[in-house]
Amino acid sequence: MKLRSLMLVSAAVAGLAGAAQAENVLKWGANRDIGSLDPYSYGDSFTINVLNHVYEGLVRYNEELKIEPALAESWEILDDQITWRFKLREGVTFHNGNPFTADDVVASLERVSHETSPLKGNLPAYVSSKVVDDLTVDITLNGTYPLLLNDLTNIHIFDKEWMEANDSLLPTDIGSGKEGFATYNANGTGPFIVESRQPDAKTVFVVNPDWWDTPKHNLDRIELTPVTSAATRVAALLSGEINFTNDAPVQDLPRLAAAPNVEVLEGVDLRTVMIGFPFRDTLVSGEPNPFKERSVREALYKAIDLDLIHQKVMRGKSRIAGATVAPPIPGYTEALDTLPGYDPDAAKALLAEAGVPEGLAFEFNCLSDGLVNEEQFCQAIASMWSRIGLSPKLDVAPRAVQTPKRTNGTTDVYTLGWATLPMLDAYSPLLQIFHTKEGNSGVFNWGGWSFPELDKLIDAAGSELDTPKRLAMETEALQIVKDEIIMIPLHQQPMAWAVTDAVTEMPLFPDNKPRLWFARVGSGS
């Protein structure tokens, strides 16, 4: 490979210049930082995915997104149909050298399912677990449940001894500001070890030489650097300051594709971008909340020019969505994927009929570091709503600022992206977003809606072992979500990664999750 003379592209990427001495370094420039080193701290797919290089689950998705053994070698459902027995992998050690045993699994499951855990909704059917012997664990559910393995792909296993020694048996929570030792320290079994972390600056991972699996990667080191500015991220990639990004800006894809040292990897994400509404009695301002009325939600839906957003904001790279799940997700049908049509005059008429006052003000909560081109499409939508006589107050800020407002009900209308991870099934949004908020259900029901008929269908689907019957129930439930316009689906967002020619292998996964234990750099073995 021909060597290039590199220059710093701006002061903002000066910190990227501190290159490691390791031979095979993947320099990952992300559009934001992870929220914590604790994977249980918030239901954020990016943070959980990054930490999946450090922590592992009992099972995992392979290169074809099929479930395969990981820390568990095998499993079976016992005669009572609600207890699953897992045989654990022998000889696995944590990064600190402690042996992996059944005690670690039980402690981890208790931690993630704790009432204060932000991720408790990721184990909706879990009741308890117990040690059978050092390498055998029984997990008991609240009934028959077909999707336990899907759930367990993202339930990371901690070292119980390490948690006890560091007062970390209870979960942390980004949303409520609760931190702990696990927020800034990590100890997993995965292919990479956290060497150092500077929040909002750089997190460095080094290869785990004692990983139980046979590595397919050749990486010695991963340097994860948040580069929030799209322009700076592109310049850093073109100059070689970084050699991989999982968020290549859609507006810069032609420029990147034309560069001799860059390859663009494109697809459409499974993540559906939606807009949610409050169903409480009043808005943040104290004014009566009109969004409880379906006709008002329909008015805001009809006022959005989805094609314009697709063409202008998303550069034609997104997929306009009529359903709240993407076509590859079980439970989706084409009948769900219809659009109301852009009709601002009809929107105005619906608002007038509902008695919505002219110039109604409300908070519109968006993230500056969230979805693809989120700030731009939020600005466009706010402008469209203004044209039908509303006065949205656009509130754009980082995730760390906006999350508490959403979880505490101190905002009105908000954006949400949902990729059904790790479940890869429509039951995921149905249970966590659209179900009434109770127990492990409705964890992301920030609007406070409740539809008993919908809950009944979701609950039935969650215990149905016959797959065709279960999917039919999920489709029927998604139809209610659509008919009631609980949320407005906008699009499945574009997925664009980019690598320099320093990277020789980088598989693009349809769930938009980099799995760097499959990546290779340089020409070394």
N, C-alpha and C positions, 0 to 999 in steps of 0.2 A: 504494500500500500504506500502510495506517495505521501510523504509528510508535508503538512501545510504549516505555514507561518501564521500563528493565531494572534489576534489582537483582542483586547477587552472591548466589548461593544458598548458598554456604558457603565457608569458607577454602580448601577443597580445589580449588575452581574459580576462585580469585582470579586465577590466572595466565592464565585464559582471557580476562580483561577487556582485555588489551592489544591492542585491535583494530587491524588494519592500516589504513593510509590508502588502500589500493587500493580501487577502486570495487566490483569484483565478487570477493568473498572467500567461499570455501567453508570453513567452520569445522567440521572433521571431528573429532568426539569418538569415539575408538576405545576398545575395552575393554582395550587394551594397546599397548605401543610396538612398533615394528619392532626386530628384534634387532641390526641393523647397516645401514650404507649399502652393504654388499657383498652383492649378491644371490646370490652363490655360497657364502655363509658357513654356510648351514644350509638343509635342505629344509623350510622353513616357508612355507606358501602365503601367509600374510598379508604377511610381509616381502617375498617375491618379487613379490606383486601390487602393493604400494605402490611398490616400486622400478621396476615396469613403467611408471610415469609418468615416469621419468627415463631408464631404459635400454630398449632395444628389441631384438627378435629379428629374424632374417631373415624370419620369417613371423609371423602373429598370427591370433587369432580375431576375426571381425567381430561385429556385433550379433546375428547368428543363430548364433554359435559355429561358423561355418564358417571353414576356413583360407583366408587371403588373403595376398597379398604385403605385405611391410613393408620391411625394409632390402634384401631381395632382390626383384627385379622378376619373375623367372621362374626355372624350374629344369627339369632333365630327368635321367633315369637313362641313363647311358651303356651301351654295348653289353655291358660285363662284368657288368651288373646289380647291381653293388655300389658303383659310383661315381656320386655325384650331383653334377651341375654347376649352380652357382648364379650367375646374372647379377645383379650388385649394382646398387642404385639410384645414379644419378649425382647429384652436387651436394649430397649430405648432409654436414653438418658436426656435429662434437661441440660440446658446450656451450662448450668453450674455444676454438672456432674451427678446430680441426684437421679436415682432410678425412677422411671415412670411406672406407676402401679395403679391399682383400682382405687386406692384412697384419693389419688389426684383427680380422677374422673368424678367421683362423688362430690368432692369439695368444689370442683369447677361447676358442676351442674347446680349445686345449691347456690353458688354465688350468682350465676347468670339468671337463675329463676327467682332470686330474692325479690321481695315486694318493692325494693328500692332500685332494682336494676332497670336501666333504660332498655335493655334487650330482653326483658322477660317475655315479651310478645313473640320472640323468635323460637320459643319452646312452648307453644300454646297448650299442648296436651300433657305436659310433664306434671307428674305428681311427686315422685320421689325416686331415689336410687339407693342401692345398697351394695356393699362389697360381698361377693360370694367367696372369692379368694384373691390372692395378690393380682391375678391376671384375668379375673372374671367380674363383671358388673351386671346387675339387673336394674333395668329402668322400667318403672311402673307408670302407666299413663292413666288418664281419667276415663278412658274408654277405648274402643277400637279406633285406630287412627292410622291412615295410610302413608303419611308424609314425614314420619320421624327421621328417616335417613336424610331426606332433603334438608330438614331443619339442622341436623347435626353437622352438616358440612361447614357451617359457620360458627359453631360453638367451640371456641378454642379452649384447650386444656392447659390449666395452670398447675404448677408444683405446689401441693398442699403445704409441704414443709417450708417452702419459701414464703408463701402467703402468711403462714402463722408467724414466722420470724419477723415479718415486716408489717404486721397488723393490717393485712390486706384481704382478709376473708370476705369482707363485704365489698360490693361494687362501688365504683366511683360514678359520677354523673356530670357530664359536660354541661347539660342543660341547666342544672341547678347550681353549678359552680362547685360541686363536691369533688375534691381531689384527694390523692393518697399516694403511697409509695409506688403503686403500679402505674400512676399517671406518668411518671418520669423514669421508670425502670422496667425491664422486661426479662423474662426467663422462660423460654419456651423449649420446644423440641425440634423446631423447624430447620430449614436449610440454611438460614442466616441468623446471625447473632447481632444484637444492637451493640455497636462499639461506642457510639456517642450520639447525643441529641442536643441540639440547640433549637428550641421551638421557634418557628417562623424563620429559621435560617438554614439549618442543615441537619439531617439525620443520616448517620453512616451505619451501614450493615456490612459485616464481614462473613465470609463463608464459614459454615459449621462443619469442621472436618470429621465430626463424629455423627453426622446425620445417618439415620437408620436406612434411608433409601439410597438407591444408586443415582447419583446426580446426572442429569442430562445437560445441565448448564456447564459453563467453564468460568464462571465469575468468581473473582477473589473478593470483590468489594462492590457495594451499591451505595451511591451517594444521592440521596433524595433531597433536592433543593426546591423549595417553593419559589416559583417565578410568576407572580400574579399578573404582571403586565403581559398581554398577548404579544405586543410588539417586541418586548425585550426577550420573551421566550423564543420567538422566531429568530431574532438576531443571534441569540445564544446558540441555537441549533445550527444555523448557517455557518457560524464561525467555529463550531466544534466545542464551544464552552460546555454544552451538554450534548449527549449523543442519543438521547431518547426523550420523547414526551408522549404522554398518553392523552394530551389535549392540544392537538395542533389546531389553531384557530381556523374556522371554516373560510373566513375571508382571505386567508393567506395560503390556502392549499395550492392554487395555481403557481404561486411564487416558489413554494417549497418543492413542488413536483418538478419544476424546471431547473432546480439547483442540481449541479452534477454530483454533489456529495450527500444528497438527502433522498430517502425513499418515503413516500406517503402510504400509509395503510388505512384504507377506508372501509366503512360499513355503516349500517344503521343499528343504533343501540336498541336493546330491549326496553330501555327506560322510557316510560310514558310521562310526558310533562303535562301537569294539570294545574288548574286553579281551584282552590277551595274557598268555602264561604262559612261565616259564623252562623250558627243556628240559635244563638242565645238571644235574649229579649232585647238587648241594647247593643249599640256599637260602642267602640272605645270612647267616643265623644259623649256618650250618654243618650244620644238620640235613639228613637225606636229603630230596631233592626229590620229593614225590609227584605233582607236576603233569606229570611225564613220562608218567604213565599216563592213557590216554584216559578211562577210567572216572571218574577223579578230576576231570578237566576237565568231563566230562558232569555230574557231581554239582554242581559250582559253577554250571553252566548252568541246571540244573533248579531251583536254589535262588533264582534271580533272578525276581522277579515283574515281567516286562516291562510288563504292562498298568498296574500300579500306578505305575511310573516314568513311563510315557507320560502318565497322567492327572494325577498329583500333582506330579511334578517338572517335567515338560515342558509342563504345562498343556494337554495334548491337542494340542499343536502339532507334535510329532515324528511320524515314521512308524516303527512297530515293524518291525525288520528280521530276516529269517531268513537272509539272504545277506550276504556281505561286500562286495557292490557294490549300488548303487542301481538301480532298474528302468530308468532311461534309459541306463545304461552298456552298451555293446556287450559281449556275453558273458553278461549276466544272462538267466536264464529263471525263470518262475514256479515251476518244480519245485524250484529252489534255496531258495525263499522260504518255507520251512516252519519251524515252531517246535517245540521239544521239549515244551513245556507246563510250567507252574509246578507243581512237585511236591516240596516239601521232604522229605516222608517217603521218597520214592524216592532223593532226594539223600543222606539220612542212610544209607540202606541201601547205596548205592554206596560211600560213604566207609568204612563198616564192612567191607564185603567186600574193599576194597583195603587194609585194615589201617592206615588213616590214624588217628593217635592223636587222642584227644579234646583239644580246645584247641590244635591245631596253630597256631603263630604264623607269620605271614609278612608281608612288606612289601607294601602296596598303594599304588602310586605314582600320584598324580593331580596335575593342574595346577590352580593357582588362577587362571590367566590363559589357559586353553586353550579347551576345548569349551563349548558352551552349557550352563549350569547344571552344569558338571562337578563342582564340589565337592559339590553337593547330591545328584547321582545316585551319586557315589562313597560318600557317607555312607549312602545308602539301601542300596546293594549290600553294603557292609561289615556293616550291621545284618542283612541277610538271611543272609549267610554265617555270622554269629555264631549265628544261630538253628539252624543245622545242626551246631553244635559246633566251629566253627573260630574262630580268634582273629586276624583280620586287623588289622595295624597300619597305620591310615590315615596316609599321608604326603602331605600337600598343600602344595605350594610353587610358586613361579613357574617358568616354563619354563626360565629361565636356571639355576636350581638343579637341576631334575629331569632335564634333558637329559643331562648327563654321567653320572648314575646309570644311565639307560636305555642309553646307548651303550656304557658300560663294564661293563654286567652287574652293577651293584652295587645292584640292586633285584630284587624278585620279580615279582609281578603288576602290570600297568600298563595304562593306557588309551591308545588311539590312535585318531585320526580320520583317515580317508583319503577324499579326494574324487576320486581318479584324475587330479588336475591335474599337468601340463597335458595329459596324453595323452587324457583322456576315453575310456578303453578299459580293459577288465578286465585287460589285459596289465600295466598299471601296478602294481596291488597284487600280482599274481601274481609279477612279476619282483622288485619291490623289497621286499616283505614276506615272501612265502611260499616263495620260492626259497632253496635253501641259500646261505649267505653265502660268496661267492667272486667276486673281481673286482668287476665292476659290478653283480653280482646280490646280492640279499639285503641291501641297504644298511640297510634298516629291519627286518631279521630280528634283533630284539634278544633273542629267546628262544633262539636257537641251534638251531632244529629243522632237520631234513634228511630229505626224503622223495624218494628217487631216482625213483620213478615220477612224482611231481609235477614234479620238475625236468625230466624228459624231455619231458613234455607242454608245459611252459612254453617250453622251448628250441625245440621244434618250431613252436609258435605264433608265436614271434618271427621265424621265417624263412619263414613261409607267406604268399605273396602273394595266394592265393585267399581272399577275405574270408569266405565261408561256412565253408570248411574251418577257417580260423583261429579263428573265433568258436566253432565246435563244440569245438575243442581247449581253448579258454579255459573254456568251460562245463564240460567234463569235469574240468579242473583245479580249478575252483571247487567242484565236487562232492567232490573229495578233501579240499579244505580244510574243507568242511562236515562230511564224514563223520569226519574225524580231530579235529574241533573244535580246530584249531590256534589259532583265536581265537574268542571269543564275540561275535557281532554283537548290538548292542543296538538301535540305531535310526539312521535318517537324521535329523539334527538339524534343528530348525526354522530358518528363515532369516527374519529380521525386520530391516528397515532402517526408519529414520524420518527425515523431513525437516521443517523448518519451512516456513512459507509464503514464506520468503526464497528457497527453492530452487524453481525453476520446472520443471526437467527433471532426473530422476534415474532412468535405466533400471535395472530390477532384473534382473540376470543370474542364470540358474539355477546357475551355478558359484560364486555368492556372492562374486564379485570385482567391487568397484567399478571402473568404467572412467570416470574423471572427465573424460576428454576428450570425453565425451558429455553432461556435466552443464552446467546453466545456472542462474544465479542472477539475482534481480532482474528488471528489465524491460528492461535494456539489451541491445543487440545484440552 
